[in-house]
Amino acid sequence: MPRPALAVLAIVFLPRLSFADSPELSYTIDRTVAHQGFDGQKCWVHARAGAIPPGMPGNATETPRVILTMQKLLLTGSDVFYALHQTRSDDGGNTWSDPVQLDPFVRQTFSGKGNPPTGASIAPDLLQPGDQTTVCDFTPKWHAASQRLLGTGQTVWYRDNHVMKVRPRGVAYSVYEPGRERWRDWKTLELPDEPKFRSAGSGSVQRVDLLGGDVLLPIYFKRPESTQYSVTVCRCRFDGRDLYYLRHGTELSVPVKRGLYEPSLTHFRGRYYLTMRNDDHGYVSVSDDGLHFDPPRRWTFDDGSDLGNYNTQQHWVTHRDGLYLVYTRRGADNDHVFRHRAPLFMARVDPDTLQVRRSTEQVLVPERGARLGNFGVVDVSPEETWVTVTEWMQPAGVEKYGSDNRVHVARLRWSKPNGPAQAVSPRTSDLSDPQRWESIADYFQPPRVYQDDLGEYRSPLQFDDGRQVKTAGDWQRRRREILQTWEQALGPWPELITEPQVEILQTESRDGFTQHRIRFDWTPNESTTGYLLVPESPGPHPAVVTVYYEPETAIGQGKSYRDFALQLARRGFVTLSIGTTEATEAKSYSLYYPSLADAKVQPLSMLACAAANAWHVLAARPEVDSKRIGIVGHSFGGKWAMFSACLFDKFACGAWSDPGIVFDETRPNVNYWEPWYLGYHPKPWRKRGVITVDNPARGLYPRWRAAGHDLHELHALMAPRPFLVSGGAEDPPSRWQALNHSVQVNRILGHEDRVAMTNRPDHGPNADSNEVIYRFFEHFLRP
């Protein structure tokens, strides 16, 4: 899509205002206008924005890129919405592009046959040919774990261009494609097949994103024929492409008219706060885990008087040093405004009493006759938070007070930088083990759609003669059978070097640890050079072997977010970074024993043998607890780490970053057929790339595949040792079909929470995905 021209539409119509509601935190307000103009027939509504941070996919600039979505409303109807449009600012809101229609959000029509519209399957019995649907109440927000904008909203259905009274409602979502500067076709979240979820939406809500990518998404729901809504928070998994339901928490409602709806969630200082709309009063609730909430209570000021908000939404502005509510209310000389939905106020919230501090109330957007009840909040940078809202030009005549369908942007500029938006504890090893575990525990459960789904993989719980594994003793015998089968196919390892001779080549002090450049024998006929990082604090320490194309990257001298050895050393681990430097330079990548011309061991298995020898290097160190040594790697290193951990049971645990955990010939990077992995054959080697008729796989790989083997058999050898798959482009959530086999093995052994996976859309790791890896090791390797 060509880049739209930027039109200068931002107008500062009030001077900057400054407020200090506490000694430690203050802010100023810059009020600008992103768009204005009114044709008397339709008006813009639902202006909400998401911000792509600098240097992220979709924003190569040094400033945040703000994507603001809104849609047209037919003034002669009630909630008659049309396709979403988008406008963009690359200069801090000073200028905005002209609004452009987003074609994926054009209305879809139900024909009653073939290719039904998105969301029709929720309750097809309620639809008739000619009914139309689209998405409304859309809110885009940056999702740090996937490095994507994820927008959420809800479906709306029309019959004869009127909102259907009894209709399906779905939780709609879409993902912004950064490379193509467009939104993908929207989808609906698959909720449990229960009548109460046939009308469920997430319109106008604020969500909370968790470490690792899970999302706490508030929804409101009811049976289509009912009138009273309930609110709950769903924990969902998001992999950068699809949103998966995991479970939901407390179901909240009040017996007042339409109940509770349009919830918004935030996280502040270790607790979760939920604000909800009701026809008579705004309500608030609090939770320790984001799912289980206290009974709702009415919003009041700190003097006990009613807040005066009713029948419209409220949203949070959250700074690490202060919690604020944005709302509308009665009692502001605004009886001429529909449901008193202007001006737009902001005030600080007391997180202990759940009251609004009246003395801190400020006007964010002044009243000009039109309602301002549908608005959004976006953290643009640590220094700025914006509140965006349109002047909703109903009922007719509001323009006589000065409104002209302006899209207002109230820019809050903080006196102190804001913290990360994720609801996680600080990125530090000072966390208690329960805190670390709580932040990663859910990744040991698959999305609901993949629970107990074993795919078409042959069960490792079946002996070669057909008998079933039923006991822990049976499993030990079956494990030996699997290991023997694989060892025979891969080739026997040479004898391990259990008493390694280590030569220290160079030593230097770094921040909190000592770095040794060392040399040792990692095969009977080859030595390698690596880096041993030893914390200054007294041991014995847990330890981790890191593996990659060369050892420098893992100690911080290579590509970003592959510095596992460095980051773990800073957290108190002894780390040993190794890599195939010479082979990588020669493009043979792997280890060939006894020689490249005549390898008797599949190269990937020989890499695992070398890692086992590296384990002995660490185990011999006085600073290391030999019972607490793990292994980690990314991509090539992820394959290496996976085979090492599975084939050598002295590794206490393993983390594998997007290796491709099963055979998959459709993915060119899940390339186990290559000669340097499991397809060894003497040179000349096959042409690198996917398997084709003209470029077939050779060696073990095609024979092994024909015999029905897959890598889930190796995963099972880990039980009951824990492992984490840090999945990216090669390991999406569907890989749980393979992982569930290891879950079954662990259950026979009496263990849960031994198999985990996170997901992201890109192959490369990022700060968020790596943080889960570090917490995984901290939980399972610390005493």
C-alpha positions in Angstrom: 0.0 0.0 0.0 1.5 3.4 -0.9 2.3 5.6 2.0 -0.5 8.2 2.4 0.4 11.8 2.3 0.4 13.6 5.6 -2.0 16.5 5.8 -1.5 19.2 8.5 -4.7 18.8 10.5 -3.5 19.1 14.1 -4.7 22.3 15.6 -3.9 23.4 19.1 -7.0 25.1 20.4 -6.1 25.5 24.0 -2.8 26.4 25.7 -0.8 23.7 27.5 -2.2 23.1 30.9 -0.1 21.8 33.9 -1.3 19.8 36.8 0.5 18.4 39.8 -1.8 16.2 41.8 1.0 14.8 44.0 4.5 15.9 44.8 6.1 13.0 42.9 4.1 13.0 39.7 2.6 15.8 37.6 1.6 16.2 34.0 0.7 18.8 31.3 -2.1 18.6 28.8 -1.7 19.6 25.1 -5.0 19.6 23.3 -4.9 19.1 19.6 -7.3 18.1 16.8 -6.4 15.3 14.4 -9.4 15.8 12.1 -12.5 18.0 11.9 -15.5 18.6 9.6 -19.2 17.6 9.6 -21.4 16.9 6.6 -24.7 16.6 8.5 -25.3 13.0 7.4 -22.6 10.9 9.0 -20.0 11.6 11.7 -16.7 10.0 12.9 -17.0 7.9 16.1 -14.8 5.5 18.1 -11.5 7.2 17.6 -8.9 5.0 19.3 -5.2 4.7 18.7 -2.3 2.3 19.0 1.4 3.2 19.0 4.2 1.3 17.3 7.4 2.0 19.3 10.5 3.2 17.4 12.6 0.5 15.8 9.8 -2.1 15.9 8.3 -3.9 12.8 6.3 -1.3 11.0 8.2 1.6 12.4 11.8 2.2 11.3 11.7 5.8 12.5 13.1 7.1 15.8 9.6 8.3 17.0 6.5 6.4 17.8 4.1 5.7 14.9 0.5 6.2 16.0 -2.3 4.4 14.1 -5.7 5.8 14.9 -8.8 4.0 13.8 -12.4 5.4 13.6 -15.6 4.7 11.7 -18.5 6.6 10.3 -21.9 6.6 12.0 -25.2 7.2 10.2 -26.9 10.1 12.0 -30.4 9.1 11.2 -30.0 5.7 12.8 -28.9 4.2 16.1 -25.4 2.7 16.2 -25.4 2.3 12.4 -21.7 1.9 11.7 -19.7 1.5 8.6 -16.2 0.3 7.8 -13.2 1.3 10.0 -10.9 4.0 8.6 -7.4 4.7 9.7 -5.2 7.8 10.0 -1.6 8.0 11.1 0.9 10.3 12.7 4.7 9.9 12.6 5.5 13.2 14.3 4.0 13.1 17.8 0.5 14.1 16.7 1.5 17.3 15.0 0.2 16.1 11.6 -2.1 13.3 10.5 -2.7 11.5 7.3 -6.1 11.7 5.6 -8.4 8.9 6.8 -8.3 5.8 4.6 -11.0 3.1 4.5 -9.8 -0.3 5.7 -11.3 -2.8 3.2 -11.2 -5.8 5.5 -13.8 -4.0 7.7 -16.3 -3.4 4.9 -19.7 -4.9 5.8 -20.2 -8.6 5.0 -23.6 -9.9 3.9 -25.2 -13.2 5.0 -26.5 -15.0 2.0 -27.7 -18.1 3.8 -25.5 -20.4 1.8 -21.7 -20.9 1.2 -19.0 -18.8 2.8 -20.9 -17.2 5.6 -19.6 -13.9 7.0 -17.1 -13.8 9.9 -18.9 -14.5 13.2 -22.0 -16.0 11.6 -21.2 -19.4 13.1 -21.8 -18.1 16.6 -25.6 -18.2 16.2 -26.6 -18.8 12.5 -30.2 -19.6 13.6 -30.6 -15.9 14.4 -29.7 -14.7 10.9 -31.6 -14.2 7.6 -30.3 -13.7 4.1 -29.4 -10.0 3.6 -28.3 -9.4 7.2 -25.0 -7.6 7.4 -22.1 -7.5 9.8 -19.0 -5.5 10.6 -16.7 -4.6 13.5 -17.3 -1.7 15.9 -15.9 -0.3 19.2 -12.5 -1.2 17.9 -9.4 -0.5 20.1 -5.8 -1.1 18.7 -3.0 -1.6 21.2 0.7 -2.5 20.9 1.4 -6.1 21.9 5.0 -6.2 23.0 5.5 -10.0 23.0 4.5 -10.4 19.3 5.7 -6.9 18.3 2.4 -6.3 16.6 -0.7 -4.0 16.9 -3.6 -6.1 18.1 -7.0 -4.5 17.8 -10.1 -5.8 19.6 -13.7 -5.0 19.3 -17.0 -6.7 18.7 -19.3 -7.6 15.8 -22.6 -5.8 15.1 -25.4 -7.2 12.9 -27.9 -5.2 10.8 -31.2 -6.1 9.2 -32.5 -3.4 6.8 -29.7 -1.2 8.1 -31.0 -1.3 11.7 -29.2 -3.0 14.6 -30.9 -6.4 15.1 -32.5 -6.6 18.6 -31.7 -10.3 18.9 -28.4 -11.1 17.3 -25.1 -12.9 17.6 -22.2 -10.9 19.0 -18.6 -12.0 18.8 -15.3 -10.8 20.2 -13.6 -9.5 17.1 -9.9 -8.9 16.6 -7.5 -8.0 13.9 -3.7 -7.7 13.5 -1.9 -4.9 11.8 0.6 -6.2 9.2 3.6 -3.9 9.7 5.4 -4.7 6.4 2.2 -4.1 4.4 0.8 -1.3 6.5 -2.6 -2.8 6.6 -4.9 -4.7 8.9 -5.5 -8.4 8.3 -9.0 -9.8 7.8 -10.7 -9.7 11.2 -11.6 -12.9 13.1 -13.7 -13.8 16.1 -12.4 -15.4 19.3 -13.7 -18.9 19.8 -15.3 -19.0 23.2 -16.8 -22.0 25.0 -19.9 -23.3 23.2 -22.4 -22.1 25.8 -25.6 -20.1 25.2 -24.4 -17.1 27.3 -21.4 -16.6 25.0 -23.6 -16.4 21.8 -23.7 -12.6 22.5 -20.2 -11.7 23.8 -18.1 -8.8 22.9 -15.0 -6.8 23.8 -16.2 -3.4 22.5 -14.4 -0.3 23.8 -12.4 -2.3 26.4 -8.9 -1.9 27.7 -6.9 -5.1 28.0 -3.8 -6.0 29.9 -0.9 -7.9 28.1 1.2 -10.3 30.1 4.8 -11.4 29.9 5.1 -14.1 27.2 2.2 -12.9 25.1 -0.9 -13.9 27.0 -3.7 -11.3 27.1 -6.2 -10.5 29.8 -9.2 -9.4 27.7 -12.4 -8.2 29.4 -15.6 -9.1 27.7 -19.3 -8.7 28.4 -21.8 -11.3 27.5 -25.4 -12.6 27.7 -27.8 -14.8 25.9 -29.0 -13.1 22.7 -32.6 -12.9 23.9 -31.6 -11.6 27.4 -31.2 -7.9 28.3 -28.8 -8.1 31.3 -25.0 -8.4 30.7 -22.3 -9.9 32.8 -18.6 -9.0 32.7 -15.6 -11.4 32.9 -12.0 -11.4 32.0 -10.7 -14.0 29.6 -7.1 -15.1 29.6 -6.2 -15.6 25.9 -3.0 -16.7 24.1 -1.9 -14.5 21.2 0.8 -15.7 18.8 0.9 -12.6 16.6 -1.7 -14.1 14.2 -4.5 -15.7 16.2 -6.1 -15.2 19.6 -6.9 -18.4 21.6 -9.2 -18.6 24.6 -7.7 -20.3 27.7 -10.2 -19.7 30.4 -12.2 -16.9 32.1 -12.6 -15.7 35.6 -15.3 -14.3 37.9 -18.6 -13.5 36.2 -19.8 -10.1 37.5 -23.1 -8.4 37.2 -25.6 -6.2 39.1 -29.4 -6.5 39.0 -29.8 -3.0 37.6 -31.3 -2.6 34.1 -28.7 -4.0 31.6 -26.3 -5.2 34.2 -22.6 -4.5 33.7 -20.9 -4.0 30.3 -18.0 -2.2 28.5 -15.4 -3.2 31.0 -11.8 -1.8 31.0 -8.9 -3.5 32.8 -5.6 -2.2 34.1 -2.7 -3.4 36.2 -1.2 -1.1 38.9 1.4 -2.0 41.5 0.6 -5.7 41.6 -3.2 -5.6 41.4 -5.7 -5.5 38.6 -8.5 -2.9 38.4 -11.7 -3.3 36.4 -14.1 -0.5 35.7 -17.5 -1.2 34.2 -20.5 0.6 32.7 -24.0 0.4 34.0 -27.1 2.3 33.0 -27.4 4.1 36.4 -23.8 4.1 37.8 -20.2 3.3 36.9 -18.8 0.3 38.9 -15.3 -0.8 39.9 -13.7 -4.0 41.1 -10.2 -5.3 42.1 -8.3 -8.5 41.7 -5.0 -10.0 42.7 -4.6 -12.2 39.6 -6.6 -10.5 36.9 -9.3 -13.2 36.8 -10.9 -13.5 40.2 -12.5 -10.2 41.2 -14.2 -8.8 44.3 -17.9 -7.9 44.1 -18.4 -4.7 42.1 -19.0 -1.4 43.9 -20.2 2.0 42.6 -17.7 4.6 41.8 -17.7 7.5 44.3 -15.6 10.5 45.1 -13.3 10.3 48.1 -15.9 12.3 50.1 -18.4 9.5 49.6 -20.6 11.2 47.0 -21.5 9.4 43.8 -19.2 10.0 40.9 -22.1 10.9 38.7 -21.0 8.7 35.8 -23.8 6.6 34.3 -24.7 4.8 31.1 -21.3 5.3 29.4 -17.8 4.0 29.6 -14.9 4.9 31.8 -11.2 4.1 31.0 -7.9 4.0 32.8 -4.8 6.1 32.5 -2.1 4.2 34.2 1.3 5.5 35.2 3.7 3.5 37.3 3.4 6.2 40.0 -0.3 7.0 39.7 -3.6 5.5 38.7 -6.2 7.7 37.0 -9.8 7.4 35.7 -11.1 9.1 32.6 -14.9 9.6 32.7 -17.9 11.8 32.1 -20.4 12.8 34.8 -23.4 14.8 35.8 -23.1 18.1 37.6 -20.8 20.1 35.3 -23.3 22.5 33.9 -23.8 20.0 31.1 -27.5 19.1 31.3 -27.8 20.0 27.6 -25.3 17.2 26.7 -26.7 13.7 25.8 -26.4 11.6 29.0 -24.0 14.2 30.4 -21.2 12.7 28.2 -19.1 15.8 28.1 -16.7 17.2 29.1 -14.2 14.5 29.5 -12.7 14.4 33.0 -9.6 12.8 34.5 -8.8 12.3 38.1 -6.5 10.3 40.3 -7.8 7.1 41.9 -7.0 5.9 45.4 -6.1 2.3 44.7 -6.8 1.2 48.3 -10.3 2.8 48.7 -11.2 2.6 45.0 -12.4 6.2 45.1 -11.8 9.1 42.8 -9.9 12.0 44.4 -12.2 15.0 43.8 -9.4 17.5 44.3 -7.4 16.0 41.4 -10.2 16.2 38.8 -9.3 18.1 35.6 -11.0 18.6 32.2 -9.2 16.7 29.5 -11.5 17.7 26.6 -13.9 20.6 27.1 -17.6 20.3 26.3 -18.9 21.7 23.0 -22.4 20.3 22.9 -21.5 16.9 21.5 -21.0 13.8 23.6 -17.5 12.5 24.2 -18.4 9.2 25.9 -16.7 6.8 23.4 -12.9 7.4 23.7 -9.6 5.6 23.9 -6.3 5.8 25.8 -2.9 5.0 24.4 0.6 5.0 25.9 2.5 6.6 23.1 5.9 6.6 24.9 7.2 6.6 28.5 6.8 10.4 28.4 3.3 10.7 26.9 -0.1 9.1 27.2 -2.9 10.3 24.8 -6.7 10.3 25.2 -8.5 10.3 21.8 -12.1 11.0 21.3 -14.6 12.3 18.6 -17.5 14.6 19.0 -20.4 12.3 18.4 -22.9 14.5 16.5 -26.2 13.0 17.9 -28.8 14.1 18.6 -29.4 16.6 15.8 -28.5 20.1 16.6 -25.5 19.7 18.9 -23.4 21.7 16.5 -25.1 24.9 17.7 -22.8 24.7 20.8 -19.7 24.7 18.6 -19.1 21.0 17.9 -18.1 20.0 14.4 -17.1 16.3 14.8 -13.6 17.0 15.8 -11.2 14.2 16.6 -9.6 15.4 19.8 -6.2 14.3 21.0 -5.4 15.2 24.6 -1.7 14.6 25.1 -0.6 14.0 28.7 3.0 14.7 29.2 4.4 13.2 32.3 6.9 14.8 34.7 8.4 11.3 35.2 8.8 8.5 32.7 6.2 5.8 32.7 7.1 2.2 33.2 6.4 -0.8 30.9 2.8 -1.4 30.1 3.0 -5.2 30.7 1.5 -6.6 33.8 4.6 -8.3 35.0 6.9 -7.9 37.9 10.2 -6.0 37.3 12.7 -7.8 35.0 15.0 -8.8 37.7 16.3 -11.9 39.5 15.2 -10.4 42.8 11.7 -11.8 42.3 10.6 -14.6 44.7 10.2 -18.0 43.2 6.4 -17.8 43.5 6.4 -14.5 41.6 8.6 -16.0 38.9 6.4 -19.1 38.7 3.1 -17.2 38.6 4.4 -15.1 35.6 5.1 -18.3 33.5 2.8 -21.0 34.9 0.1 -20.5 32.3 2.5 -21.4 29.4 2.5 -24.9 30.7 -1.1 -25.2 29.5 -2.2 -25.3 25.8 -4.9 -23.1 24.4 -8.3 -24.7 24.9 -8.6 -25.7 21.3 -5.5 -27.8 21.6 -6.1 -29.4 25.0 -5.6 -33.1 24.8 -5.2 -32.9 21.0 -2.6 -35.5 20.1 -2.8 -34.9 16.3 -1.7 -37.8 14.1 1.5 -38.5 15.9 2.2 -42.0 17.0 2.0 -42.3 20.7 5.4 -42.8 22.5 3.3 -44.6 25.2 3.0 -47.7 22.9 5.8 -50.3 22.8 7.0 -51.5 19.5 5.1 -54.7 20.0 1.8 -52.8 20.5 1.6 -53.0 24.3 0.5 -49.8 26.1 2.5 -48.0 28.8 0.4 -47.9 32.0 2.8 -47.4 34.8 6.0 -45.5 35.6 7.9 -48.8 35.4 6.4 -49.5 32.0 7.6 -46.0 30.9 11.2 -46.7 32.0 11.3 -49.8 29.8 9.6 -47.9 26.9 12.0 -45.0 27.3 15.0 -47.3 26.9 13.3 -48.8 23.8 12.9 -45.3 22.2 16.4 -44.2 23.1 17.9 -47.4 21.7 15.9 -47.0 18.5 17.1 -43.4 18.0 20.7 -44.1 19.0 20.9 -47.0 16.5 19.5 -44.7 13.7 21.6 -41.7 14.6 24.8 -43.6 15.2 26.6 -44.3 18.5 28.4 -41.5 20.2 32.1 -41.9 20.9 32.9 -42.2 24.6 32.2 -39.0 26.5 35.0 -36.9 27.9 34.1 -37.1 31.6 37.3 -35.6 32.9 37.9 -32.6 30.6 41.1 -30.7 30.5 40.3 -27.0 30.2 42.8 -24.3 29.1 42.1 -20.7 30.1 43.2 -18.5 27.2 42.1 -15.1 28.5 40.3 -13.7 31.6 38.5 -10.4 32.0 36.2 -8.8 34.5 32.8 -7.7 33.4 29.8 -6.3 35.2 29.2 -8.7 38.1 31.0 -11.7 36.6 34.3 -13.0 35.3 34.6 -14.0 31.7 37.1 -16.7 30.7 37.9 -17.6 27.2 38.6 -21.3 27.3 39.6 -24.2 25.1 38.6 -27.9 25.7 38.1 -31.1 23.7 34.4 -31.5 22.7 35.0 -34.6 20.6 37.7 -37.2 20.7 39.5 -35.5 17.8 38.5 -31.9 18.0 38.8 -29.0 20.5 36.7 -25.9 20.6 37.0 -22.4 22.0 34.2 -21.0 24.1 33.4 -18.6 26.9 32.9 -19.4 30.6 31.0 -16.7 32.5 31.2 -17.0 36.3 29.3 -14.7 38.7 31.3 -13.0 41.4 28.8 -14.1 44.1 29.7 -17.2 46.0 28.4 -20.6 44.6 27.6 -23.2 43.9 25.5 -21.7 41.1 23.1 -23.2 38.7 24.5 -23.3 35.2 23.4 -23.2 31.5 25.2 -24.3 28.3 24.4 -21.9 25.4 24.8 -23.1 21.8 24.9 -21.3 18.5 26.8 -20.8 15.2 29.6 -19.3 17.2 30.1 -18.5 20.9 30.5 -14.7 20.8 26.8 -14.0 20.1 25.6 -15.5 23.4 28.0 -13.3 25.4 26.7 -10.1 23.8 28.9 -9.7 20.8 26.4 -10.5 18.1 22.8 -10.1 17.0 20.3 -8.7 19.5 18.3 -11.0 21.9 20.6 -14.0 21.4 22.9 -13.1 24.3 21.6 -15.9 26.5 24.9 -16.5 28.3 25.4 -12.8 29.2 21.9 -12.3 30.5 21.9 -15.5 32.6 25.3 -14.7 34.0 23.9 -11.3 35.1 21.2 -13.3 36.9 23.7 -15.4 38.8 24.1 -18.4 36.5 27.5 -19.9 35.4 27.2 -20.1 31.7 29.3 -21.8 29.0 28.9 -20.5 25.5 30.0 -22.8 22.6 29.5 -22.7 18.9 30.7 -24.2 15.6 32.7 -21.2 14.4 35.0 -23.0 11.9 32.2 -25.2 10.5 29.9 -22.2 10.1 32.5 -20.2 8.2 33.0 -23.3 5.9 29.1 -23.6 5.6 29.2 -27.2 6.9 27.8 -25.8 10.2 27.9 -29.0 12.3 30.2 -31.7 13.7 31.2 -34.8 11.7 32.7 -37.8 13.4 35.1 -39.2 12.7 35.4 -37.0 9.6 33.4 -34.8 7.2 34.0 -37.3 4.4 32.8 -40.3 6.4 30.5 -39.4 9.3 29.3 -42.3 11.4 27.1 -40.2 13.6 24.3 -37.9 12.3 25.8 -34.4 12.6 23.0 -33.1 14.8 23.4 -36.0 17.2 27.2 -35.3 17.2 26.4 -31.7 18.3 24.5 -33.2 21.2 27.5 -35.3 22.1 29.7 -32.2 22.1 27.1 -30.4 24.4 27.3 -33.4 26.7 31.0 -33.0 26.9 30.4 -29.3 27.7 28.1 -30.3 30.5 31.1 -32.2 32.0 33.2 -29.0 31.7 30.6 -27.1 33.8 30.0 -30.0 36.2 33.7 -30.1 37.1 33.7 -26.4 38.1 33.6 -25.8 41.9 31.3 -22.9 41.3 28.6 -25.1 39.7 26.0 -27.4 41.2 26.2 -30.3 38.7 22.5 -31.3 39.4 21.3 -27.9 38.1 22.7 -27.5 34.6 20.4 -26.6 31.7 20.8 -25.8 28.0 19.4 -23.2 25.6 19.8 -22.2 22.0 18.0 -20.4 19.2 17.2 -21.7 15.7 20.2 -23.8 14.7 21.1 -23.6 18.4 17.5 -24.5 19.3 17.8 -27.8 17.3 21.2 -28.4 19.0 19.8 -27.7 22.5 16.7 -29.9 21.9 18.7 -32.9 20.8 21.3 -32.4 23.5 18.7 -32.2 26.3 16.7 -35.2 25.0 19.6 -37.5 24.3 21.7 -36.6 27.4 19.6 -36.9 30.6 22.1 -35.1 32.9 20.7 -31.8 31.5 18.2 -30.8 34.2 16.1 -28.9 31.8 16.1 -27.2 28.4 14.8 -24.2 26.5 14.5 -24.3 22.7 13.9 -21.1 20.8 12.0 -21.8 17.5 14.0 -24.8 16.3 11.0 -26.5 14.6 10.2 -29.1 17.2 8.7 -31.6 14.7 9.5 -32.6 11.2 7.7 -30.3 8.7 8.7 -30.3 5.0 6.5 -27.3 4.4 8.8 -25.0 6.4 12.2 -24.3 4.8 13.7 -23.5 8.2 12.5 -26.8 9.8 15.2 -28.4 7.6 16.2 -31.5 9.4 16.8 -33.1 6.0 19.9 -31.0 5.4 23.2 -32.9 5.4 24.4 -31.0 8.5 21.4 -32.2 10.6 19.8 -35.6 9.9 20.3 -36.0 6.2 24.1 -36.6 6.1 25.5 -38.1 2.9 29.0 -37.8 1.5 29.7 -34.8 -0.7 28.7 -33.4 -3.1 25.8 -32.4 -1.0 22.2 -31.9 -2.2 21.3 -28.3 -3.1 20.2 -26.5 0.0 16.5 -25.9 0.4 13.1 -27.6 0.6 12.7 -31.2 -0.6 11.5 -31.5 -4.2 11.5 -34.2 -6.9 14.5 -32.7 -8.4 16.2 -32.1 -5.1 15.3 -35.0 -2.8 16.4 -35.6 0.7 19.1 -38.2 1.2 20.6 -40.2 4.0 18.7 -41.1 7.2 16.0 -38.4 7.0 13.8 -39.8 4.3 14.1 -43.4 5.7 13.2 -42.2 9.2 10.2 -40.3 8.0 9.0 -43.3 6.0 9.2 -45.4 9.1 6.8 -43.0 10.9 9.2 -41.4 13.3 9.0 -37.8 14.5 10.6 -35.6 17.1 7.9 -35.9 19.7 9.5 -39.3 20.5 12.6 -37.4 21.5 10.7 -34.9 23.5 9.2 -37.7 25.6 12.7 -38.7 26.7 12.8 -35.4 28.7 10.1 -36.6 31.2 10.0 -35.7 34.0 12.6 -33.1 33.3 11.0 -29.7 32.3 11.4 -28.0 28.9 10.2 -24.8 27.3 9.6 -24.2 23.6 10.0 -20.5 22.9 8.0 -20.8 19.7 8.2 -18.3 16.8 7.5 -18.6 13.1 8.4 -22.3 13.0 6.6 -23.4 16.2 3.1 -22.0 16.3 0.5 -23.1 19.0 -0.5 -26.1 16.8 2.7 -27.7 17.9 0.9 -28.5 21.2 -0.4 -31.6 19.3 3.1 -33.0 19.6 3.8 -31.6 23.0 0.7 -33.2 24.5 2.4 -36.6 24.1 5.1 -35.5 26.5 2.3 -34.1 28.8 0.8 -37.6 28.8 4.1 -39.2 29.7 4.6 -36.8 32.6 1.2 -37.6 33.9 2.0 -41.3 34.1 5.0 -40.3 36.1 2.9 -38.2 38.4 4.0 -34.8 37.1 2.3 -31.7 35.8 3.8 -28.4 34.6 6.7 -30.0 32.8 6.1 -28.9 29.2 5.7 -25.3 28.2 5.5 -23.2 25.1 5.3 -19.5 24.3 4.5 -18.1 20.9 5.4 -15.1 18.7 4.9 -14.6 15.0 8.6 -13.9 14.1 11.5 -16.3 14.1 13.8 -14.1 16.0 13.6 -13.9 19.8 12.8 -10.6 21.6 13.1 -9.2 25.1 9.7 -10.6 26.1 10.2 -14.1 24.8 13.7 -14.2 26.4 12.4 -13.0 29.7 10.2 -16.1 29.9 13.3 -18.3 29.2 15.2 -16.7 32.0 12.4 -17.1 34.5 12.0 -20.7 33.4 15.6 -21.4 34.3 15.4 -19.4 37.5 12.4 -21.4 38.6 13.7 -24.9 37.7 17.4 -24.5 38.4 17.5 -22.3 41.5 17.4 -24.2 44.8 
